[in-house]
Amino acid sequence: MFYREAGQFKTNYAKDQGIFPILQDRIWIYFVLVVAFVIIPVFGTDYFLGSIMLPFLVLSLAAIGLNILTGYAGQLSLGTGGFMACGAFAAYKLSTGFPDMNIIIVFLLSGGITAFVGVMFGIPSLRIKGFYLAVATLAAQFFLLWLFNRVPWFTNYSDSGVISAPPRAIFGDFFITGPDATHLSKYLFVVTFVILFALAAKNITRSGTGRNWMAIRDMDIAAEIIGIRAMQTKLSAFAVSSFYCGVAGALWAFLYSGSVEPLSFDVNRSFQILFMIIIGGLGSIMGSFLGAAFIMVLPILISSLPGMLGLSIPVDVISHVEFMIMGALIIFFLIVEPHGLARLWTVAKEKLRLWPFPH
């Protein structure tokens, strides 16, 4: 009744193969866009825009990148934080070396540089997989952070090693970095960037390249038998994934934290993004957003709940409880629903298609 395809006729293949072929899906997307570009900018406070929405959007973009590699291509990676750091430092070197370059081009080029680095570290995936590949990417994580810490060229020979993102404007006085940038301008830039990249990722996964990724993920030997080149397919997954993570790292350093430092992209960041796609759903673009929202909202709820109940609990205890709950939820999702929140959303839509009749 609420989610029926009856009466929605497609007159050509383009409409039938559209990203959102059902009217209800298009209405839902339009509603989300109105909320993102109208309601949140009008009613959102600086704290909400800068401390909640910005990290949520940037981490969602990084989760999409990891989901492409792990969820769609089946290549487990624990080096997401290192690739984000690569994108952040590449953007810093480009913006300081070419001060007249548009910041959008800087972000895209930083993603391209990270994609090249990702391909280099993805070469071992041609011979190893599973747990051994995870260890190899974890080694990439530690190596990249060590490199950025030990080589002063990346920080322009700064004594402290912590560098600030230079102020940049998209056009005119519309600054998105630096002291003149407002939380609203940062949010509008990031939400536009993330939505465009999410649509691009959705189209890539529905293309021949995406189908090759999923074939390699499901059974690599059978995929090679039918003519899919494993080397090209795996390296393309590493390249696209690293590109997304590199852009996310540049956005994090320039628009959220305002500083480019390796500590922001340590191994905990890699595990955090991995937890996002596990909880949100492997092999789902929407799952990347759902997982990022869950990871961002849960700590806020846990820290606010004792005060709402009138309880006085030390901050360190709340922090430990947060880790315990997060670990329990990850185990729960791995056992009960391995496909995460995205699968629950799919099941709910299927039930709405048949309501009020039994499923």
C-alpha positions in Angstrom: 0.0 0.0 0.0 2.7 2.5 1.0 5.5 1.1 -1.3 3.9 -0.4 -4.3 5.2 -0.5 -7.9 1.8 -1.2 -9.4 0.8 1.3 -12.0 4.3 2.7 -12.4 5.1 1.9 -16.0 8.5 2.4 -17.6 8.4 3.2 -21.3 12.1 2.9 -22.0 15.3 1.1 -20.7 16.7 4.3 -19.3 13.8 4.8 -16.9 13.8 1.1 -16.0 17.5 1.2 -15.2 17.4 4.4 -13.2 19.0 4.7 -9.8 15.5 5.5 -8.3 13.0 3.8 -10.6 10.2 3.8 -8.0 8.2 7.0 -7.3 8.4 6.5 -3.5 12.2 6.3 -3.6 12.4 9.6 -5.6 10.0 11.3 -3.1 12.2 10.1 -0.3 15.4 11.4 -2.0 13.8 14.8 -2.6 12.8 15.0 1.0 16.3 14.2 2.1 17.7 16.9 -0.2 15.2 19.4 1.2 16.3 18.6 4.7 20.0 18.7 3.8 19.9 22.0 1.8 17.0 23.9 3.4 16.0 22.7 6.9 19.4 22.0 8.4 21.0 25.3 7.1 18.1 27.3 8.4 17.5 25.8 11.8 20.9 24.2 12.5 23.2 25.8 15.1 26.9 26.3 14.7 27.5 23.4 17.1 25.2 21.1 15.2 26.7 22.0 11.8 30.3 22.1 12.8 30.5 19.3 15.4 28.0 16.8 14.3 27.1 17.2 10.6 30.6 17.9 9.3 32.3 14.8 10.8 29.2 12.7 9.9 29.4 13.7 6.3 33.2 13.4 6.0 33.2 10.0 7.7 30.3 8.9 5.5 32.4 9.7 2.4 35.3 7.6 3.9 32.9 4.8 4.7 31.7 4.8 1.1 35.4 4.5 0.0 36.0 1.5 2.3 32.7 0.0 1.3 33.7 0.0 -2.3 36.8 -2.0 -1.5 35.5 -4.3 1.2 31.8 -4.5 0.6 31.7 -4.6 -3.2 35.1 -5.9 -4.1 35.6 -8.2 -1.0 39.1 -6.9 -0.2 39.5 -6.4 3.5 41.4 -3.2 4.4 42.6 -1.7 7.7 44.5 1.2 6.2 41.7 3.7 5.7 43.1 6.1 8.2 46.5 6.1 6.4 44.9 6.8 3.0 42.9 9.7 4.6 46.2 11.1 6.0 47.7 10.8 2.5 44.8 12.8 1.1 45.1 15.4 3.8 48.9 15.9 3.4 48.6 15.9 -0.4 46.0 18.7 -0.2 48.2 20.6 2.1 51.2 20.4 -0.1 49.1 21.3 -3.2 47.4 24.2 -1.5 50.7 25.7 -0.2 52.7 24.9 -3.4 50.0 26.3 -5.7 48.2 29.0 -3.7 46.2 30.1 -6.8 44.8 26.6 -7.4 41.0 26.3 -6.8 40.3 24.3 -3.6 38.0 21.9 -5.4 40.8 21.0 -7.8 43.1 20.6 -4.8 40.8 18.1 -3.2 40.3 16.2 -6.4 44.1 16.0 -7.1 44.7 14.9 -3.5 42.3 12.1 -4.1 44.1 11.2 -7.3 47.5 11.1 -5.5 45.9 8.9 -2.8 44.5 6.6 -5.5 48.0 6.1 -6.8 49.3 5.3 -3.3 46.4 2.9 -2.8 47.2 1.0 -6.0 50.8 0.6 -4.9 49.7 -0.9 -1.6 47.0 -2.9 -3.4 49.4 -4.8 -5.5 49.8 -7.5 -2.7 46.1 -8.2 -3.0 46.9 -10.0 -6.2 48.6 -12.8 -4.2 47.0 -12.6 -0.8 43.5 -12.2 0.6 41.4 -12.3 3.7 43.3 -11.9 7.0 46.7 -11.6 5.3 45.5 -8.7 3.1 44.1 -7.0 6.3 47.6 -7.3 7.8 49.2 -5.9 4.7 46.9 -2.9 4.6 47.4 -2.4 8.4 51.2 -2.2 7.6 50.4 0.5 5.0 48.5 2.4 7.8 51.5 2.4 10.1 54.0 3.1 7.3 52.1 6.1 5.9 51.7 7.7 9.4 55.4 7.0 10.1 56.3 8.7 6.8 54.3 11.8 7.5 55.7 12.1 11.1 59.4 11.5 10.2 59.8 13.4 6.9 59.6 17.1 7.6 59.0 18.0 3.9 55.4 17.0 4.3 54.9 19.6 7.0 56.9 22.2 5.2 59.6 21.8 7.8 57.4 23.0 10.7 59.0 22.7 14.1 55.9 21.4 15.8 54.8 19.0 13.1 51.3 20.3 13.4 50.2 22.5 10.5 47.1 24.5 9.9 45.0 24.4 6.7 45.5 27.6 4.7 42.4 29.8 4.2 40.8 29.2 0.8 37.7 30.3 -1.0 35.7 28.6 -3.7 35.0 31.9 -5.4 35.1 35.6 -4.2 34.7 35.8 -0.5 33.0 32.5 -0.1 35.7 31.0 2.2 35.4 27.4 3.3 38.7 27.1 5.2 40.4 29.5 7.5 39.1 31.9 10.2 36.8 33.7 7.7 34.9 30.5 6.9 31.6 30.0 8.6 30.1 26.7 9.7 27.3 27.1 7.3 29.6 27.6 4.3 31.6 24.5 5.3 28.5 22.5 5.7 27.0 23.5 2.3 30.3 22.7 0.6 30.8 19.3 2.2 27.2 18.1 1.8 27.2 19.0 -1.9 30.6 17.2 -2.3 29.4 14.1 -0.4 26.1 13.8 -2.3 27.8 14.1 -5.7 30.4 11.5 -4.7 27.7 9.2 -3.3 25.7 9.4 -6.6 28.9 8.7 -8.5 29.7 5.7 -6.3 26.2 4.4 -6.8 26.5 4.6 -10.6 30.0 3.0 -10.5 28.7 0.0 -8.5 25.9 -0.5 -11.0 28.2 -0.4 -14.0 30.3 -3.1 -15.5 33.2 -2.2 -13.2 31.0 -2.7 -10.2 29.7 -6.0 -11.4 33.3 -7.1 -11.9 34.0 -6.1 -8.3 31.1 -8.2 -7.0 32.1 -11.2 -9.1 35.6 -11.1 -7.7 34.1 -10.8 -4.2 31.7 -13.7 -4.5 34.1 -16.2 -6.2 37.3 -14.9 -7.7 38.2 -18.2 -9.5 34.9 -18.4 -11.2 35.2 -14.7 -12.2 38.5 -15.3 -13.8 37.1 -18.3 -15.7 34.4 -16.2 -17.3 37.0 -13.6 -18.5 37.2 -11.0 -15.6 40.8 -9.9 -15.1 41.5 -10.2 -11.4 44.5 -7.9 -11.4 42.7 -5.0 -13.1 39.5 -5.4 -11.1 41.2 -5.5 -7.7 43.5 -2.6 -8.4 40.6 -0.5 -9.8 38.8 -1.1 -6.5 41.8 0.0 -4.5 42.2 3.1 -6.7 38.5 4.2 -6.4 38.4 3.4 -2.7 41.6 5.3 -2.0 40.4 8.2 -4.0 37.3 8.5 -1.9 39.3 8.1 1.4 41.9 10.7 0.2 39.2 13.3 -0.5 37.6 12.5 2.8 40.9 13.0 4.6 41.4 16.4 2.9 37.9 17.5 3.8 38.5 16.4 7.4 41.8 18.3 7.8 40.7 21.5 5.9 37.1 21.9 6.8 36.5 20.1 10.1 39.7 20.0 12.3 41.5 22.9 10.5 44.8 21.2 11.1 46.8 18.5 9.2 48.2 16.1 11.7 48.8 12.3 11.5 47.2 11.7 14.9 43.8 12.4 13.4 44.2 9.4 11.1 45.6 6.8 13.4 44.5 3.1 13.4 41.5 3.9 15.6 40.1 5.9 12.7 40.5 2.9 10.4 38.7 0.7 12.8 36.0 3.3 13.3 35.2 3.4 9.6 35.3 -0.4 9.4 32.7 -0.5 12.2 30.6 1.9 10.2 30.3 -0.3 7.2 29.8 -3.4 9.4 26.9 -1.8 11.3 25.6 0.1 8.3 25.8 -2.8 5.8 28.5 -4.1 3.5 28.0 -3.5 -0.2 25.5 -0.7 0.4 26.0 3.1 -0.3 23.1 3.9 2.0 24.6 1.6 4.6 27.7 3.8 4.7 25.5 6.8 5.7 23.5 4.7 8.2 26.6 3.3 9.9 28.3 6.8 10.1 25.1 8.2 11.6 24.9 5.4 14.1 28.6 5.7 15.1 28.2 9.5 15.5 24.9 9.6 17.4 25.6 6.7 19.8 28.4 8.4 21.8 26.2 11.6 22.1 23.3 9.6 23.4 25.4 7.6 25.8 27.1 10.8 27.2 23.8 12.6 27.5 21.7 9.8 29.0 23.1 9.9 32.5 22.3 13.6 32.8 18.8 13.1 31.5 18.2 10.4 34.1 19.7 12.5 36.9 22.7 10.3 37.4 26.3 11.4 38.1 28.7 9.1 36.2 32.4 10.0 35.6 33.4 10.8 32.1 36.0 8.0 31.9 33.4 5.5 32.9 31.0 6.7 30.2 33.9 6.4 27.7 34.5 2.8 28.7 30.8 2.0 28.5 30.7 3.5 25.0 33.4 1.0 23.9 31.7 -1.9 25.5 28.3 -1.1 23.9 30.0 -0.5 20.5 31.8 -3.9 20.7 28.6 -5.7 21.7 26.6 -4.1 18.8 29.3 -5.1 16.3 29.1 -8.7 17.5 25.3 -8.5 17.4 25.2 -7.3 13.8 27.8 -9.9 12.7 25.7 -12.7 14.2 22.1 -11.6 13.7 22.2 -9.4 10.6 25.6 -9.4 8.8 24.2 -7.0 6.2 23.6 -4.3 8.8 21.1 -1.5 9.0 20.8 -1.3 5.2 19.4 -4.9 5.1 16.8 -4.0 7.8 15.7 -1.0 5.7 15.4 -3.3 2.6 13.3 -5.8 4.6 11.0 -3.0 5.9 10.4 -1.9 2.3 9.6 -5.4 1.2 7.0 -5.7 4.1 5.5 -2.4 3.0 5.0 -3.7 -0.5 2.8 -6.5 0.8 1.1 -4.8 3.7 -1.6 -5.5 5.1 -1.2 -9.0 3.7 1.1 -11.5 5.6 4.7 -11.8 4.3 
